[in-house]
Amino acid sequence: MPRPRGLDGSCPCEEIIESRWLEITESRGIIPCEEKIPETPARHLVTNPGHRQVKNPENNSNNNKNNNNNNNQTAATAKPQAGRSPSNLDSESTEEPTPVPTPVKEGSEGKATSTNEFVSWVFSPTSPEQEEEQATDDVEAQAQSTEALRRLTEKARAKLEQPEDEIPAREITTSVVVPRIFNINTLEQHFSAQVNITMVWPLPVNESESAPEPANDDGDWIPVWTPKYRFRHLLEEKYGFAHYSTRWQGGQRWIVAESEHLVVISEALELGDFPVDCQDLNLQILSLIPTTWAVWKEPEDSELIQLDMHHCLLNDFDFVKECPFTFRLYASEHEARTASRIDVKIKLARKSFYYILNVAGMVFIIASFSVASFAIHPAAIKERLATDFQLVLTCVTLKLLLGQMLPPLSYITLLDFYVISGFMFVAGMTVTHTIVPMWYVSKKDVSAVTLSPLSFLEEAAFVNDDGSNFRVCISCWMAFNVMFVLYAKRKAHSVYSKFVAEALAEQKFH
């Protein structure tokens, strides 16, 4: 086939080949020849040796037709040059070119040889078989990508069109370990706890979830989907950490989420029986994902709840030996949705000895001191009242100290009742020391402007009545304390027994 030429009879390929040849020879230090580089039949011209241009074999026939038309049009419109005719041009273009030797510098024979090899490689033609094979590979790759995209689209459409009730929920095996409970604050009504939660669910077999092998896991992997939950009545989370890993079990791969939390939980305490009360510390974990998507279940090979009682600092509490805690795993309705929930109730009984000794014991001693004022002569009203008022102020101080042990309450606790009773006894003694002497001694007899009488006829009766008053007051005070101690012991036993019975019934029910 004749090579296309320009209007002046020159071949555009020759100019490109010549410029390329000059660049190569200059870079390799070869002396260029005065004559032009002979024409080399090239199927494709490639400027970058690393990327060879490949044409689609289906378009070869069309390209050949277009080239023939262009050649005919160019040959018809081109002007013949001197000594040359259009027929000579066609004949010259079909002749095989004669290689022309290229002079080179001394010592550059190797460079010239390598340059010729490079030029022959650049302009080497591509066989039709290679073009056809490349085109076939491109068509197959495009068909595979189209098929993969179609499958993903159909899968996504089917998932969107599937009713919500038919989508299977993830089953998450959940276990909770409470290694430590501490800082139970009765005044501020909160407690601190360390909670470790372990959740296990199967690794989804799809393109969206992939995990490294256990041997290659560096600890930084986080799954695409993770369970979400929160602690109810949470005041503060001082520390939180989660670690994700995988393991093989039963021929299936599972995702294991291990989280550790240090939380401060608010707890409304029932202090009506203080200091012989029993309390429930509620630790409630609520799932944020509805049960239609994720359901918590108990593990088969371990306990749902574990409590380490040896590392707990309970202050003035102690665990109920018969039932240290109860738990329940169920689906609860919260905020117009149903979600999994775990309730853990830690059963505690207060140690009342501290409060009996430091509060009730002090009130008993101070109130009993008011009886000592009977040692003063009943007519010395001033001295007796001074002693009584000092004891009243002391009782008020103890009541203020007790207020710092308990939060503001709308009811009276058992210890409040005893403190108020001691205060009322001291107040009653003060009233007695004021009123009884007025039956025997008038204000004239003890006037501040006249001298006191040297003798008093009813003094003996006055002293005897004051002694009787002393015996009545001390008897009432002692009887009250005995009755209160018996009542407090019976109350403590009743509260503890009822609390244990409810705990056992609750655990048996769940």
Protein Blocks (a to p, Z undefined) as FASTA:
>chain_A
ZZdddfkopafklmmmmmmmmmmmmmnopacdfbdcdddddfbdcfblklccdddfklmm
mmmmmmmmmmmmmmmmpccdehiafklmmmmmmpccddddddddehilmmmmmmmmmmmm
mmpccdfklmmmmmmmmmmmmmmmmmmmmmmmmmmmmmmmpcfklpccdddddddddfbc
chiafklopadddddddddddddddfkbccddfklpgolaccfbdcddddehifbdfbdc
dddddddeehiacddddddddddddddddfklpckbccddddddddfbdfkloccdddfk
bcfbdcdfklccehjaccdfklmbacddddddeehiacddddddddddddfklmmmmmmm
mmmmmmmmmmmmmmpcfklmmlmmmmmmmmmmmmmmmmmmmmmmpccdfbdcfklmmmmm
mmmmmmmmmmmmmmmmmmmmcfklmcckbccdfbdfklmmmmmmmmmmmmmmmmmmmmmm
mmmmmmmmmmmmmmmmmmmmmmmmmmmmZZ
